Amino acid sequence: MSERLDQLYRQVILEAANKPHNEGHLADATNEITLKNPSCGDVLTLQLTVADGVVTNVAYHGEGCTISKASASLMSDQILHQPVDRVAELVQAFSDLMLDGDARAHGELGDAAIFAGVHQFPARIKCATLAWKAASQALAKGDPDDRDEEY
């Protein structure tokens, strides 16, 4: 990756972490989960409102590193207003991105494809995927509960 492109990616990640989208709480959540990344201490609570098979609202809150925060912000943008089946496809695409690091092969991820370089740092992959795993697990669980899970 060129130095200029690398700097652009870093800038986008920092902006997403410092000015997060969809951070907060939902009073009408239909799906909720809290996940912890024990390897670095990141904690994320994700709340979704699902109606007629579509994610109609999303919010998250928690503590984490810059990569975790930025990934949660960009993930929330990608899944909002998407059918549940499409969210599952996006989660799988992000997981594949972490394995292969090929942003061009995962254009459906939009801005979230900037995390392609994380695959070079195995210790940071769980930071980047925490929010995406939370989305998948929250949709699989259905009813909200406050049970914490490690991932």
C-alpha positions in Angstrom: 0.0 0.0 0.0 1.3 3.4 -0.9 2.2 5.8 2.0 -0.3 8.3 0.8 -3.1 5.7 0.7 -2.1 4.4 4.1 -2.4 7.9 5.5 -5.8 8.4 4.0 -7.0 5.1 5.6 -5.6 6.2 8.9 -7.4 9.6 8.6 -10.7 7.9 7.8 -10.4 5.5 10.8 -9.5 8.4 13.2 -12.4 10.5 12.0 -14.8 7.6 12.4 -13.6 7.0 15.9 -13.6 10.6 16.9 -16.9 11.5 15.3 -18.9 8.3 15.5 -22.2 7.7 13.8 -25.1 6.1 15.6 -23.5 6.1 19.0 -26.1 6.1 21.8 -29.0 4.1 23.1 -32.3 3.0 21.6 -35.5 3.0 23.7 -37.2 0.7 21.2 -34.5 -1.9 20.6 -35.8 -5.3 19.5 -32.3 -6.9 19.6 -29.5 -6.2 21.9 -26.1 -7.7 22.9 -23.0 -6.8 24.9 -19.8 -8.3 23.7 -16.4 -8.1 25.3 -13.0 -8.6 23.7 -11.0 -10.1 26.6 -7.7 -9.7 24.7 -7.7 -5.9 24.8 -10.7 -4.9 27.0 -13.0 -3.5 24.3 -16.7 -3.7 25.4 -19.6 -2.9 23.0 -23.3 -2.9 23.5 -25.2 -3.0 20.3 -28.9 -2.3 20.0 -31.0 -2.8 16.9 -34.6 -2.2 16.0 -35.7 -4.7 13.4 -39.1 -4.4 11.7 -40.4 -6.6 8.9 -37.0 -8.2 8.5 -35.1 -4.8 8.1 -32.8 -3.1 10.5 -34.6 0.2 11.0 -32.4 1.7 13.7 -29.1 1.0 15.2 -27.1 2.4 18.2 -24.1 1.3 20.1 -22.1 2.3 23.1 -19.1 1.1 25.0 -15.4 1.4 25.5 -12.6 0.5 23.1 -9.6 1.3 21.1 -9.7 3.5 18.0 -10.0 0.6 15.6 -12.9 -0.9 17.6 -14.7 2.5 17.8 -14.2 3.3 14.1 -15.3 -0.1 13.0 -18.5 0.1 15.1 -19.3 3.5 13.5 -18.8 2.3 10.0 -20.6 -1.0 10.6 -23.6 0.9 11.9 -23.7 2.9 8.7 -23.5 -0.2 6.6 -26.3 -2.2 8.3 -28.8 0.6 8.8 -31.9 0.1 6.6 -30.6 -3.2 5.4 -32.6 -6.5 5.4 -31.4 -9.0 8.0 -30.2 -11.4 5.3 -28.1 -8.6 3.8 -26.6 -7.8 7.2 -25.5 -11.4 7.4 -23.8 -11.1 4.0 -22.0 -7.9 5.1 -20.8 -9.5 8.3 -19.4 -12.4 6.3 -17.8 -10.0 3.8 -16.1 -8.1 6.7 -14.8 -11.4 8.2 -13.5 -12.4 4.8 -11.8 -9.0 4.5 -10.0 -9.6 7.8 -8.7 -12.9 6.3 -7.7 -11.8 2.9 -7.0 -8.0 3.2 -8.4 -7.4 -0.3 -10.5 -4.2 -0.1 -11.3 -4.3 -3.8 -12.9 -7.8 -3.4 -15.2 -6.4 -0.7 -16.5 -3.2 -2.2 -20.0 -3.9 -0.8 -18.6 -2.9 2.5 -18.3 0.8 1.5 -16.0 2.8 3.7 -15.6 -0.2 6.1 -13.3 -1.8 3.5 -10.6 0.6 4.8 -10.0 -1.9 7.5 -8.3 -4.2 4.9 -4.9 -3.5 6.4 -5.9 -4.8 9.8 -5.5 -8.3 8.5 -1.7 -7.7 8.7 -2.0 -7.3 12.5 -3.7 -10.5 13.9 -3.8 -9.0 17.4 -6.1 -6.2 16.1 -8.5 -8.3 14.1 -10.8 -8.9 17.1 -10.9 -5.1 17.7 -12.1 -4.6 14.1 -14.6 -7.4 14.1 -16.2 -6.9 17.5 -19.1 -4.7 16.2 -19.7 -6.9 13.2 -19.8 -10.1 15.4 -22.2 -8.2 17.7 -24.5 -7.4 14.8 -24.6 -11.1 13.8 -25.2 -12.3 17.3 -27.8 -9.7 18.1 -29.8 -10.6 15.1 -29.5 -14.3 15.9 -30.7 -13.7 19.5 -33.9 -11.8 18.9 -35.2 -10.4 22.2 -33.1 -7.9 24.1 -31.3 -9.0 27.2 -28.3 -7.7 29.1 -26.3 -11.0 29.1 -22.7 -10.2 28.5 -20.7 -12.5 26.2 -17.0 -12.8 25.5 -15.9 -13.2 21.9 
